Amino acid sequence: ILELIFHFFCFLRFDDVKEGDVVRHEGKRSDGYLEHIFKHAAKELFGMDVKEITYKALKNKDFQEVTLEKDGETVLRFAAAYGFRNIQNMVLKLKKGKFLYHFVEVLACPGGCLNGKGQAQSEDGKPDRALLAQMEEVYTAIPVRLPETNLHVQRMYQDWLEGMDSRKVQDTLHTTYSVVNQSTSSLDIKW
C-alpha cells in the first residue's frame, strides 16, 4: 500500500508543500510503518485504541515482536525483522508453517534504516552511535501526521481510486494469496 501511495505522490504536484511542512508517521524511528499499521488494525479490527506499543526483543535486538491481546487471547502479532539473518529466519519459519505473524516489517539493515551502509558511519566503516542517536532525536522531534489525514492521500482516494470503498481500492491496494506449486528445479534457493 505504502509503496503504491509513494509512486502516486511522484505524479502529484507539491507546489503547496514548504520546508516546514515535513511530517512523519507514528513510531519512534524512521524504519517503517509497523506502529501505525498496528494501531490502525487494532482500532479497525477490534475497536481498541492503542496509545503505546511495547516491543519485545526475541532472539536479538533486531528481531522484535508486538502483540495485541483481547479477552486473554492474542489477536494481533506483528514482528520487526532487521538484517538478513533475521529475514532468513522468518523465511524458514514461513516455509515450515510456523509463521505466527499477521504483519512483518522487514529491513535489510541491522538496526534499521538509519543504521544502513549509506548512513551514519565513522571513518572505519562502523556505525557512529552518537550520530545515530542524534539523528533519531531529530527524527522524533518532527510532528506526526497520520497518512489518512493527509490531503494528498485523501485526493488520491477520491480522484484516482474512486473513493475509499471502491472496487479499484480493493483491486489495487489489497493482496490476495494463492498456493504456489513447489518447483523441482535444482536452481531453487535453499535457505
C-alpha positions in Angstrom: 0.0 0.0 0.0 2.6 2.5 1.1 4.8 1.9 -2.0 1.8 2.4 -4.2 1.0 5.7 -2.4 4.6 6.8 -2.8 4.5 6.2 -6.5 1.3 8.1 -6.8 2.9 11.0 -5.0 5.6 11.1 -7.6 3.0 12.1 -10.1 1.4 14.8 -7.9 2.5 18.4 -7.8 3.6 19.6 -4.4 3.7 23.4 -5.1 2.0 23.9 -1.7 4.5 21.9 0.4 7.0 24.1 2.2 10.2 23.0 4.1 8.5 23.4 7.5 5.7 21.0 6.4 7.9 17.9 6.9 5.9 15.3 8.9 6.5 11.7 9.9 4.4 8.6 10.6 3.8 7.3 14.1 6.7 5.4 15.6 9.9 6.3 17.4 12.2 5.6 14.5 12.2 6.1 10.7 12.2 2.4 9.9 8.7 1.9 8.7 5.0 1.9 9.5 4.7 -1.1 11.8 3.5 1.1 14.7 0.9 3.0 12.6 -0.4 -0.2 10.9 -0.6 -1.9 14.3 -2.6 0.9 15.9 -4.8 1.2 12.8 -5.5 -2.6 12.7 -6.3 -2.6 16.5 -8.8 0.1 16.0 -10.4 -1.1 12.8 -10.5 -4.8 13.5 -11.0 -4.9 17.3 -12.3 -1.4 18.3 -9.2 -0.9 20.5 -7.5 2.4 20.7 -3.8 1.6 21.4 -1.8 4.5 22.7 1.6 3.0 23.4 3.2 0.0 21.8 5.7 -2.2 23.6 8.3 -4.1 21.5 9.5 -7.4 22.9 13.0 -8.4 21.7 13.1 -12.1 20.8 16.3 -13.7 19.6 18.2 -10.3 19.3 17.5 -6.6 19.3 16.8 -6.7 15.6 14.0 -9.2 15.9 11.2 -7.8 17.9 7.5 -8.7 18.4 4.4 -6.6 19.1 1.2 -8.3 20.2 -2.4 -7.2 21.0 -4.5 -9.1 23.4 -8.2 -9.1 23.8 -10.1 -11.1 26.3 -6.9 -13.0 27.2 -6.3 -14.1 23.6 -3.6 -12.7 21.2 -5.5 -11.3 18.3 -2.6 -9.4 16.5 1.0 -10.4 16.3 3.4 -8.2 14.4 7.2 -8.5 14.0 10.1 -6.3 13.0 12.9 -8.3 11.4 16.1 -6.3 10.6 19.2 -7.7 8.9 19.5 -10.7 6.6 19.9 -13.3 9.3 16.6 -12.4 10.9 14.9 -12.2 7.4 16.3 -15.7 6.7 14.9 -17.0 9.9 11.5 -15.5 9.1 11.5 -17.2 5.7 12.5 -20.5 7.3 9.6 -20.3 9.8 7.2 -19.5 6.9 8.4 -22.5 4.9 8.0 -24.8 8.0 4.4 -23.5 8.6 5.5 -22.0 11.9 4.8 -18.4 10.9 2.8 -16.7 13.7 2.7 -13.2 12.4 0.0 -11.1 10.7 2.5 -8.4 9.6 6.2 -8.3 9.4 8.3 -5.2 8.8 11.5 -6.3 7.0 14.6 -4.2 6.6 17.9 -5.4 5.3 20.0 -3.1 7.5 20.6 -4.4 11.1 19.5 -1.7 13.4 17.1 -0.2 10.8 17.2 2.4 8.1 19.3 5.0 9.9 21.9 2.3 10.5 22.2 1.4 6.8 25.5 1.5 4.9 24.7 4.8 3.3 24.1 6.4 6.7 25.8 7.4 9.9 29.2 5.7 10.0 32.6 6.6 11.3 35.7 6.6 9.1 36.4 3.0 9.9 33.0 2.0 8.5 31.4 1.2 11.8 28.2 2.8 12.9 28.6 6.2 14.6 26.4 5.6 17.6 26.4 9.3 18.7 25.4 10.5 15.3 22.7 7.7 15.0 21.3 8.8 18.4 21.3 12.4 17.3 19.5 11.6 14.0 16.8 9.6 15.9 16.3 12.5 18.3 15.9 14.9 15.3 13.5 12.5 13.7 11.3 12.1 16.8 11.0 16.0 17.0 9.3 16.1 13.7 5.5 16.3 14.1 3.4 13.2 13.5 0.6 13.3 10.8 -1.4 10.3 10.2 -1.4 9.3 6.5 -5.2 9.2 6.4 -5.3 12.9 7.4 -3.0 13.9 4.6 -4.9 16.0 1.9 -2.8 14.4 -0.9 -3.8 10.9 0.3 -7.4 11.9 0.5 -7.2 13.4 -3.0 -5.6 10.1 -4.3 -8.5 8.1 -2.9 -11.1 10.5 -4.3 -9.6 11.2 -7.8 -7.6 8.1 -8.6 -9.1 5.3 -6.6 -12.7 6.4 -7.0 -13.5 6.6 -3.2 -12.4 4.8 0.0 -14.5 1.6 -0.5 -14.4 1.3 -4.3 -13.7 -1.8 -6.3 -10.5 -0.1 -7.5 -9.3 0.2 -3.9 -9.9 -3.5 -3.4 -8.1 -4.4 -6.6 -5.2 -2.0 -6.2 -4.4 -1.9 -2.5 -5.4 -5.3 -1.2 -3.5 -8.5 -1.6 -4.8 -12.0 -2.4 -2.9 -15.2 -1.8 -2.8 -18.4 -3.7 -0.9 -21.7 -3.4 2.4 -21.8 -5.3 3.5 -25.2 -6.6 6.9 -26.3 -5.5 9.5 -26.2 -8.3 11.7 -29.2 -9.0 14.5 -27.0 -10.4 17.9 -27.6 -8.9 18.4 -23.8 -9.1 16.0 -23.2 -6.2 17.4 -21.3 -3.4 17.7 -23.4 -0.2 17.6 -21.3 2.9 
